[in-house]
Structures are given as C-alpha cells and as structure tokens.
Amino acid sequence: MASGEEDRRQHPRFLCAGEAEIRSLPSGYNRRGKISNLSLSGCLLDLGKGHSFIRAEAVEMTFTVRQLPLRVQGAIGAHHGETAVGVEFTLLTERGKLQLLQLIQELAEIIKNR
C-alpha cells in the first residue's frame, strides 16, 4: 500500500505504475502523465512541471495499469508539489467499476504474496 495519508482515506491506495492521459472537461487542455498509486476512489498522477490543472477541475482520464486500460471522469483534488495531482474518480461505467475493482484486487494480491 502507499504510505502517508491512507488511514484517513475511504479506500486504501496501492502503489503501481501506469501511463495516463488526462483532459480538462471545461477547457480541453490535456497532458500525459504517470500513475503512481491507485484506489477505488482515485489516484495520484505525476504530470511533470508546468501543468495547469486546478483544484476541483472536472477531468476525463484514460489510463493503463498492468495492461488494463480504463477510462474515468474525475476531479482534481490536492496538488502534491509542483508535479503531481490527486484525481478523485467521480464517474465510472459499471464495466469500469468492475475492471477497477479487479485491478485493485490484483494489486492487493501482489502485495499479500510479497
């Protein structure tokens, strides 16, 4: 699991690595980044310096973790330094929810077997 603030989170976050593309719904601005942790309710996304996403901005994100592509809508949460943002998932299809749950279970199983 990810270290830090997970004890106050609704769902535990799991360390992972994945590619992502995120797009602002209001402006259309998009950026590629890397996911570094994931939960049922959100993720941490490293976008590098110079991104212009703001807190509470509505976004659409496509990402791949462990070769499973997912598409979600969300909102920018806290900024983590100059390069990373938290993304809270706000809308998932039923299929997306099932895929995300399976992915989280797989990440948990990997940690359990270490």
N, C-alpha and C positions, 0 to 999 in steps of 0.2 A: 504494500500500500504506500501511497505517497505520505511523506511526513509533513508536519506542520499543523494545519488547522482542521484536520479531518474530524476531530472529536466534536466539533460544533456543526458539522455538515449533516444533512439528512441522509446522504448516501456516501459510503467510502469511495475514495478515489484510488485508482490503481495506476502505477507507473506503466507507461507504454511508449511506443514510438510510432508515429504515423504522419503522413502527408495530409495537408488540408488546403482548401481554398475557401475563403470567406468573402462574402459580398454584403455591403450595406444595402438594406432594402430601400431606405429613403434616397440615397444618393447614387447607388450603383457602383461606388468605389469598391474595388476588390484587391485582394492581396493573398499571396501564398504563404503558408507557414507550416509549422510542425507541432503536432500534439505531443505533450509530454506526460499528461495524466488524463484519466477519463473516469467518469462515474455515470450512473443512470440519469443524473440531472445536469451534467455539464462537463467541461474540460478546461484544461489550461493550454493555451495556444501561443506559441512563440512566433511572432511576426517580424522580428528584427526591428532595428531603429527606424524611425520615420513614419510609422503607420499613423493614420489619422482617425482611428475608431474612438468613439467617446462612450462613456458610461451610459447604459440603458439604450444604446442604439440597437435597433432591430436588424438582425442579420440572417442570412441564409448561408449554411456551411455544408460543404461536401468534404468528407474525409475518409481516409483508408487506414485501418489499423489491422494488423495480422491478415492482410489481403482481403479484408471485408470492407467494401465501400458503403458508406452511409450518408444520407442527406437529412439535415435537420434545419429547423428555424430556431433562432435563439435571440438572446440579448447580451450585449457586452456587460459584464459585471465589473469587478475591480481590475484596475491596471496593476501589473506586477512589474515594477521597474519601468524602464523605457521601452522594453521589447515585447513583453508578454501581457496577455489579457485572459481573464476568465470569461468563458462563454456559458451562459445558463441556457439549457435547452428548453424551449417554450412550446414547440410543436413537432411531434413525430407522428408518422403514419402508424397504423397498427403493425404493419410489417417492419417498419423501422424500430418500433419499440421492442419487438421480438428479437430482431437482429442485435440490437444494442444489449439487451438482456443476455443473449447467448455469448456475445463478445465479453461482457463483464464477467460472466461465469467462467469463461475460458481463462481470462486474466487471473481470476481468483484461484483457479485450479493450478495454474503455473506457479503462483506464489506458494500455495499449500505444498506443492511437491518439491520445492527447493530444499 
